[in-house]
Amino acid sequence: MKGGVSLSEEQYQAIARYLERCAGIRLGAGKEYLVVSRLRGVLQRHGLAGFDALVQALQAGGDRAIQTAVVDAMTTNETFWFRDAAHYRILVEQLLPACIGRTARIWSAAASTGQEPYSITFAIQEAVLSGRLPRGFDYQILGTDISPSALAQAEAARYCGLAGVRGLTLEQRQRFFVDDGDCIEVQAAYRRQVRFRPFNLLDSFDQLGRFDVIFCRNVLIYFSQERKRDILERFHRTLNPGGALFLGSTESMSEHADLFEMERHGTGLVYRRC
């Protein structure tokens, strides 16, 4: 392995078992290169001599900082503004009008670095400006993620470089952000309805309350079928009657028709709670 750090099959399997048990992440076969590249920095920062020492620390279970760092490093945080744009149109045109007169609650269950929950609030604000939703429309957005570093950036609401503006139009950038050199920062007025908290989807949802809409896109593909079913059943219980779930565009719900009914609106799909 590169950089003098070697990973045995036994160590790889131990790390894979830990990730599935604690975060639901399934590595599968042939991902040794991914483990080495993402966890090499964890070894260095925590003064661990190699993967044998890391496995021992994970199995001992006493060092929460190392446990958190491993899950954080192995979490995929690929995201951008208004990803799967049809979902935001469906949200404001098909789902949220049913919430007029009360507070709509929306959960971004894998908020990553914040682009998804902020895109939701931007879409709502654009719908209010265009008259598709009434002025004063009341809503709350909860963004959760298992990755502490991703949530730290989400709460800072500051994005830099080309990746930081991916998916934004010039008009949206000018309307919703403050420019600061090579970086942009979400204006305070558009952060008020969004809050973030660390959360593991393997934990109970009871503490979160009920929701009208859940976004959980491109996440369940990393879980086993058993864990996926468990999470979907709990999403079903967490949604209000008539509530809806958004998944990634390539994710299938064919085996879970007893929980959710697929609706197609133009080029987008949404799953209604049965």
C-alpha positions in Angstrom: 0.0 0.0 0.0 1.0 3.6 -0.6 2.8 5.6 2.1 4.0 2.5 3.9 0.6 1.8 5.4 -0.6 -1.8 4.9 -4.0 -3.2 5.4 -4.5 -6.9 5.8 -7.7 -8.7 4.9 -8.4 -9.4 8.5 -8.1 -5.7 9.4 -10.3 -4.7 6.4 -13.0 -7.1 7.5 -12.8 -5.8 11.1 -13.2 -2.2 9.9 -16.0 -3.2 7.5 -17.9 -4.9 10.4 -17.5 -1.9 12.6 -18.8 0.5 10.0 -21.9 -1.6 9.3 -22.6 -2.1 13.0 -22.2 1.5 14.0 -23.2 3.4 10.9 -25.0 1.0 8.6 -22.3 1.5 5.9 -21.6 -1.6 3.8 -18.2 -1.6 2.2 -18.5 -4.9 0.2 -15.5 -6.5 -1.4 -12.6 -4.7 -3.1 -12.7 -1.4 -1.3 -9.4 -1.7 0.5 -8.0 1.2 -1.5 -10.8 3.4 -0.2 -10.2 2.5 3.4 -6.5 3.2 3.1 -6.9 6.5 1.4 -9.6 7.8 3.7 -8.3 6.5 7.0 -4.6 7.2 6.6 -5.2 10.7 7.9 -7.0 9.3 11.0 -4.0 7.2 11.8 -1.7 10.2 11.6 -4.0 12.6 13.6 -4.5 10.1 16.4 -0.9 8.8 16.6 -1.8 5.3 15.6 1.1 3.2 14.2 -1.1 1.3 11.7 -4.4 -0.3 11.0 -3.8 -3.0 13.6 -3.7 -0.3 16.3 -6.9 1.3 14.8 -8.8 -2.0 14.8 -7.8 -2.5 18.5 -9.0 1.0 19.4 -12.3 0.4 17.6 -12.8 -3.0 19.2 -11.9 -1.7 22.7 -14.7 0.9 22.2 -13.3 3.5 24.7 -12.1 6.2 22.4 -15.1 8.1 21.0 -12.9 10.5 19.1 -11.3 7.7 17.0 -14.7 6.1 16.5 -16.2 9.3 15.2 -13.2 10.1 13.1 -13.5 6.7 11.3 -17.2 7.1 10.5 -16.6 10.7 9.5 -13.8 9.8 7.1 -15.7 6.9 5.5 -18.9 8.9 4.9 -19.5 10.1 1.3 -20.4 13.8 1.2 -20.8 14.3 -2.5 -23.6 16.9 -3.0 -24.4 20.2 -4.8 -27.1 22.8 -5.0 -30.5 21.8 -6.3 -29.5 18.2 -7.0 -32.3 16.4 -8.9 -34.0 19.8 -9.5 -37.4 18.2 -10.2 -37.7 17.2 -6.6 -37.8 20.9 -5.5 -40.5 21.7 -8.1 -42.6 18.7 -6.8 -42.0 19.9 -3.2 -43.3 23.4 -3.7 -46.0 22.6 -6.3 -47.4 19.2 -5.2 -46.6 18.8 -1.5 -46.3 22.0 0.4 -49.7 23.5 -0.6 -51.3 20.9 1.6 -49.5 22.4 4.5 -50.8 26.0 4.1 -52.2 27.3 7.4 -49.8 25.3 9.6 -46.1 24.8 10.0 -44.7 22.4 7.4 -41.8 20.2 8.8 -39.2 18.9 6.4 -36.3 16.6 7.2 -33.1 16.4 5.2 -32.0 13.1 6.6 -28.5 13.1 5.0 -27.8 16.8 5.0 -24.1 16.5 4.4 -22.5 20.0 4.1 -25.9 21.7 3.9 -26.6 22.2 0.2 -29.8 20.2 0.3 -31.6 21.8 3.2 -30.5 25.3 2.0 -31.7 24.4 -1.5 -35.1 23.5 0.1 -35.4 26.9 1.8 -34.3 28.7 -1.4 -37.0 26.8 -3.4 -39.6 27.7 -0.9 -38.6 31.4 -0.9 -38.7 31.4 -4.8 -42.2 29.8 -4.7 -43.4 32.5 -2.3 -41.9 35.3 -4.5 -43.6 33.8 -7.6 -47.0 33.4 -5.8 -47.0 29.6 -5.8 -46.9 29.6 -2.0 -48.5 32.4 0.1 -46.5 35.1 1.8 -45.8 34.1 5.4 -45.8 30.4 4.6 -44.5 28.8 7.7 -42.0 25.9 7.6 -39.1 24.3 9.5 -36.2 22.3 8.0 -34.2 19.9 10.0 -30.8 18.8 8.6 -29.1 15.8 10.1 -26.0 13.8 9.2 -23.7 11.4 10.9 -20.6 13.3 9.8 -19.5 16.0 12.3 -17.2 17.7 9.8 -19.9 17.9 7.2 -22.4 19.4 9.7 -19.8 22.0 10.8 -19.6 23.3 7.3 -23.4 23.2 7.0 -23.8 25.3 10.1 -21.1 27.7 8.9 -23.1 28.0 5.5 -19.9 29.0 3.8 -18.8 27.4 0.5 -15.6 28.0 -1.5 -14.3 27.4 -5.0 -16.0 26.0 -8.0 -17.5 23.1 -6.0 -19.1 25.6 -3.7 -21.3 27.2 -6.5 -22.1 24.0 -8.4 -25.7 23.9 -9.3 -26.5 27.6 -8.7 -27.6 30.1 -11.3 -26.1 33.6 -11.1 -29.5 35.0 -10.0 -29.7 32.5 -7.1 -26.1 33.3 -6.1 -26.9 37.0 -6.0 -30.2 36.6 -4.2 -29.4 34.1 -1.5 -25.7 34.6 -0.8 -23.1 37.1 0.3 -19.9 37.0 -1.9 -16.6 36.9 -0.1 -13.8 36.5 -2.6 -13.6 32.9 -3.7 -16.3 32.0 -1.2 -20.1 32.5 -0.8 -22.1 32.5 2.4 -25.8 31.9 2.8 -27.5 35.1 3.9 -28.7 35.1 7.5 -32.3 35.6 6.5 -32.3 32.2 4.7 -30.7 30.3 7.5 -33.4 31.1 10.1 -35.7 28.2 9.2 -32.9 25.6 9.0 -31.3 23.9 11.9 -28.8 21.1 12.1 -28.0 18.3 14.5 -25.9 15.2 14.4 -27.9 12.0 13.9 -27.4 8.4 13.0 -30.2 6.8 10.9 -29.7 3.6 12.9 -31.0 5.4 16.0 -34.6 5.9 17.1 -36.5 8.7 15.2 -38.9 9.3 18.1 -36.9 12.3 19.4 -37.3 14.1 16.0 -41.1 14.4 15.9 -43.3 14.1 12.9 -42.6 15.4 9.4 -44.5 16.2 6.2 -41.6 15.6 3.8 -38.4 13.6 4.2 -35.4 13.9 1.8 -33.1 10.8 2.0 -31.4 10.7 -1.3 -28.5 8.5 -2.4 -28.0 7.2 1.1 -29.9 3.9 1.5 -27.8 2.4 -1.3 -25.1 2.0 1.2 -27.2 -0.1 3.6 -28.1 -3.8 3.6 -31.6 -4.7 2.5 -32.6 -5.5 6.1 -31.4 -2.1 7.4 -33.0 -0.3 4.4 -36.3 -1.9 5.2 -36.0 -1.0 8.9 -35.2 2.7 8.0 -38.1 2.9 5.5 -40.5 1.5 8.1 -39.5 4.1 10.5 -39.7 6.9 7.9 -43.2 5.7 7.3 -44.1 6.0 11.0 -42.4 9.4 11.2 -44.3 10.9 8.3 -47.7 12.6 8.8 -50.6 11.1 6.9 -50.2 12.1 3.2 -46.5 12.8 3.8 -43.9 12.1 1.2 -40.3 10.7 0.8 -37.7 11.7 -1.8 -35.0 9.2 -2.7 -32.2 9.4 -5.2 -33.1 9.1 -8.9 -31.5 5.7 -9.2 -32.9 4.2 -6.0 -35.7 1.6 -6.2 -38.7 1.1 -3.9 -40.3 -1.8 -5.8 -40.0 -4.1 -2.8 -41.6 -1.6 -0.4 -44.9 -0.8 -2.1 -46.8 -1.6 1.1 -45.2 1.4 2.7 -45.0 4.0 -0.1 -46.8 4.6 -3.3 -44.8 6.0 -6.2 -46.0 9.2 -7.9 -44.5 10.6 -11.0 -44.7 14.4 -11.7 -43.0 15.3 -14.9 -39.4 14.0 -14.7 -39.4 13.5 -11.0 -40.5 10.8 -8.6 -41.9 11.1 -5.0 -43.1 8.4 -2.7 -46.3 9.0 -0.7 -46.9 7.3 2.6 -49.5 4.6 2.2 
